[in-house]
Amino acid sequence: MNDKTRYIILRQREIMKGYTSADVNAEDTDQMQELPPPQMFSKPKCREIISLPLDFRDCVSERGIADLLAERKSLHDFSPVALTMKELSFLLWATQGMRSFAGKEVKVSYRNVPSAGSRHPLETYMFIDKVIGLKSGLYHYLPMGHMLQLLEEGDDYREELAKALCDQEFALEAAVVFVWSAVPYRTEWRYGLKAAKYIMIDAGAVLENLYLAGEAVGCGTCALGAYDQELLDELLGFMPGPSAEPGYEFSLLAAAVGKRRKRPQP
């Protein structure tokens, strides 16, 4: 291990740690300096808005949490069977669905996943291939109102997406490829230098909910931590990085979701 690699590893380990004596002399966060908070949500980017059904409980298994945890595993072999709108709606509700609002000067949203300080820095994008009632294309989830917006129609993205996912071509057989982006300033405004750690914890909570919610509707999930940052950001239309701008957004995590293939009976 050379000195450069060793330095990078040490720096990354420090990000994972809790508060230390070094934080005593850190600059006050923007919240402490009474700067205005960032917007809680990304604004709609197009006019084609699709309301998602909330009557999805009839498609959710009645198995208990112990069974779902025991049966959950990453899936690399997807069936060509499409998801229903209700199933997709449940997956989005489970991973970023809204419960309520609170606050006067600093508004926060409470959702079905935890987030440090209820800052919720993640946005949900989907490359949808097989969902009944939806065109193939790139979508963005709008938690307020539980809606989808269609950003780009068509499946021309497939070749570029395969490259962006480091040639993990099995993901393209999934019904949906989820991509969560981070808007770091939502968390940085409150937590400053600790924001990076908290955003990664938030992402882990979202991913685990997706695994369990997928299991509950007969789907399998595979997390995709390996991806080409520049290619995936370009596919989603994000500004090239790095950047210290408050509105800066970048891809953070991906996951493929689809129906399991039914094994032949012996």
PEUR-V711931 format. One record per residue. RES is the residue in three letters. PHI is phi in degrees with one decimal (999 if undefined). PSI is psi in whole degrees, -180 to 180 (* if undefined). NEAR is the number of other ideal C-beta (glycine too) atoms within 10 Angstrom. Layout:
RES:PHI:PSI:NEAR
RES:PHI:PSI:NEAR
This chain:
MET:999:123:6
ASN:-83.4:173:6
ASP:-63.1:-37:7
LYS:-64.4:-46:8
THR:-63.6:-42:9
ARG:-61.4:-40:10
TYR:-64.4:-43:10
ILE:-64.7:-42:10
ILE:-62.3:-44:11
LEU:-62.5:-41:9
ARG:-63.8:-42:9
GLN:-68.0:-33:10
ARG:-65.6:-36:9
GLU:-65.4:-33:12
ILE:-62.0:-33:12
MET:-79.2:-12:10
LYS:-82.3:163:11
GLY:-80.4:-166:7
TYR:-66.2:138:10
THR:-129.4:179:8
SER:-61.3:-25:6
ALA:-65.5:-23:10
ASP:-75.7:-17:12
VAL:-61.0:-38:7
ASN:-96.4:9:6
ALA:-70.3:154:11
GLU:-63.6:145:9
ASP:-56.8:143:10
THR:-68.4:166:16
ASP:-63.7:-32:18
GLN:-64.7:-43:16
MET:-64.5:-30:11
GLN:-84.6:5:9
GLU:62.4:33:8
LEU:-80.4:151:12
PRO:-64.8:143:10
PRO:-73.0:156:17
PRO:-73.6:165:19
GLN:-63.4:144:13
MET:-73.1:-26:19
PHE:-131.9:154:16
SER:-75.8:142:16
LYS:-73.4:148:6
PRO:-55.0:141:14
LYS:-107.1:-2:11
CYS:-153.9:174:10
ARG:-92.4:-18:7
GLU:-83.5:95:13
ILE:-108.7:135:12
ILE:-121.4:120:14
SER:-76.3:139:12
LEU:-100.0:143:19
PRO:-71.4:145:15
LEU:-107.3:-2:12
ASP:-91.7:57:8
PHE:-97.7:1:20
ARG:-66.4:-22:9
ASP:-73.5:-13:6
CYS:-101.7:2:17
VAL:-99.4:130:15
SER:-60.7:148:12
GLU:-91.4:8:7
ARG:-61.9:148:12
GLY:-77.5:170:9
ILE:-62.0:-34:9
ALA:-62.5:-41:8
ASP:-67.3:-43:13
LEU:-62.6:-42:16
LEU:-65.0:-40:12
ALA:-69.9:-32:11
GLU:-94.0:-13:12
ARG:-66.3:131:16
LYS:-159.3:158:11
SER:-69.9:138:12
LEU:-113.7:133:22
HIS:-118.1:1:13
ASP:-128.6:104:11
PHE:-102.6:147:23
SER:-78.2:154:18
PRO:-76.8:0:11
VAL:-67.9:136:16
ALA:-81.5:154:19
LEU:-79.3:155:28
THR:-88.0:165:16
MET:-61.2:-38:19
LYS:-64.4:-40:20
GLU:-65.7:-45:25
LEU:-63.4:-41:28
SER:-58.8:-43:22
PHE:-64.5:-41:25
LEU:-61.4:-41:27
LEU:-71.8:-40:26
TRP:-61.5:-40:21
ALA:-70.8:-28:22
THR:-100.3:-26:27
GLN:-148.1:11:24
GLY:-62.8:144:20
MET:-81.9:143:17
ARG:-110.1:-52:10
SER:-166.0:173:8
PHE:-114.6:160:12
ALA:-153.6:165:11
GLY:96.8:151:11
LYS:-108.4:-70:5
GLU:-72.4:-41:7
VAL:-115.8:104:15
LYS:-83.1:142:12
VAL:-131.9:158:17
SER:-116.3:140:19
TYR:-103.5:129:14
ARG:-126.9:-175:22
ASN:-83.8:4:17
VAL:-126.4:148:20
PRO:-74.0:155:13
SER:-151.2:139:23
ALA:-56.0:121:18
GLY:63.7:17:16
SER:53.4:36:17
ARG:-84.1:-27:26
HIS:44.7:73:24
PRO:-81.9:-2:26
LEU:-95.9:143:23
GLU:-118.5:146:22
THR:-108.4:123:20
TYR:-118.9:153:22
MET:-140.3:133:23
PHE:-94.1:104:26
ILE:-98.3:126:23
ASP:-114.6:-42:23
LYS:-135.9:85:18
VAL:-135.8:122:20
ILE:-61.0:127:13
GLY:93.5:-4:12
LEU:-119.9:140:19
LYS:-69.8:152:14
SER:-65.7:143:17
GLY:156.5:-171:18
LEU:-99.1:127:22
TYR:-123.8:160:25
HIS:-130.1:135:20
TYR:-88.8:135:23
LEU:-110.5:100:24
PRO:-59.1:-40:22
MET:-72.6:108:11
GLY:100.1:-11:12
HIS:51.6:67:17
MET:-135.4:163:15
LEU:-112.8:149:24
GLN:-122.4:133:17
LEU:-83.9:116:18
LEU:-89.3:-43:16
GLU:-145.4:128:17
GLU:-92.3:147:12
GLY:111.0:170:10
ASP:-115.2:25:16
ASP:-66.6:-12:11
TYR:-76.8:-12:19
ARG:-57.3:-47:14
GLU:-64.6:-43:10
GLU:-66.9:-37:13
LEU:-66.2:-40:24
ALA:-59.0:-44:16
LYS:-65.1:-41:15
ALA:-64.6:-29:26
LEU:-93.4:25:24
CYS:57.5:41:15
ASP:62.0:29:11
GLN:-83.9:74:18
GLU:-66.1:-20:12
PHE:-59.3:-27:17
ALA:-64.8:-28:24
LEU:-73.4:-13:18
GLU:-84.6:-9:16
ALA:-72.0:160:27
ALA:-69.7:-37:23
VAL:-143.0:137:26
VAL:-109.3:113:25
PHE:-82.3:141:25
VAL:-132.5:124:25
TRP:-101.1:130:22
SER:-101.7:162:21
ALA:-113.9:137:22
VAL:-111.2:86:24
PRO:-59.2:-31:22
TYR:-64.6:-25:21
ARG:-56.9:-39:24
THR:-89.7:-36:25
GLU:-61.2:-34:23
TRP:-54.0:-39:23
ARG:-93.5:-38:22
TYR:-112.5:-2:19
GLY:56.3:-125:17
LEU:-68.7:-18:15
LYS:-83.5:-6:19
ALA:-59.6:-39:23
ALA:-58.9:-43:17
LYS:-62.3:-46:17
TYR:-68.2:-35:19
ILE:-64.3:-40:22
MET:-68.3:-36:14
ILE:-63.8:-43:13
ASP:-56.8:-44:22
ALA:-63.4:-38:20
GLY:-63.1:-39:12
ALA:-64.6:-42:17
VAL:-63.4:-44:24
LEU:-63.5:-44:20
GLU:-63.9:-39:16
ASN:-61.9:-37:20
LEU:-64.4:-44:25
TYR:-57.9:-48:24
LEU:-71.7:-40:17
ALA:-65.8:-39:23
GLY:-61.6:-44:28
GLU:-59.5:-36:22
ALA:-71.0:-19:22
VAL:-114.8:22:20
GLY:76.0:23:15
CYS:-110.1:159:26
GLY:-111.9:156:22
THR:-132.1:147:25
CYS:-137.1:118:22
ALA:-68.9:144:17
LEU:-124.3:89:22
GLY:-84.1:-18:11
ALA:-93.9:117:10
TYR:-157.8:160:21
ASP:-88.0:113:15
GLN:-57.0:-48:14
GLU:-66.4:-43:14
LEU:-67.5:-43:17
LEU:-69.4:-41:24
ASP:-61.0:-39:20
GLU:-65.5:-41:15
LEU:-60.9:-34:21
LEU:-89.0:-2:21
GLY:79.5:24:12
PHE:-85.7:155:18
MET:-63.3:137:13
PRO:-59.7:144:10
GLY:-110.8:-180:14
PRO:-80.3:165:8
SER:-154.8:146:13
ALA:-101.5:10:9
GLU:-67.7:143:10
PRO:-58.0:-33:15
GLY:-89.3:7:11
TYR:-60.8:136:15
GLU:-138.2:141:21
PHE:-150.7:158:19
SER:-67.2:140:24
LEU:-123.0:-34:23
LEU:-161.2:147:20
ALA:-133.2:161:24
ALA:-157.2:138:23
ALA:-97.8:137:25
VAL:-133.7:135:26
GLY:-166.8:172:27
LYS:-73.0:147:21
ARG:-75.3:148:15
ARG:-73.7:135:14
LYS:-78.4:125:8
ARG:-74.6:140:6
PRO:-62.4:142:5
GLN:-70.2:138:4
PRO:-69.0:*:3
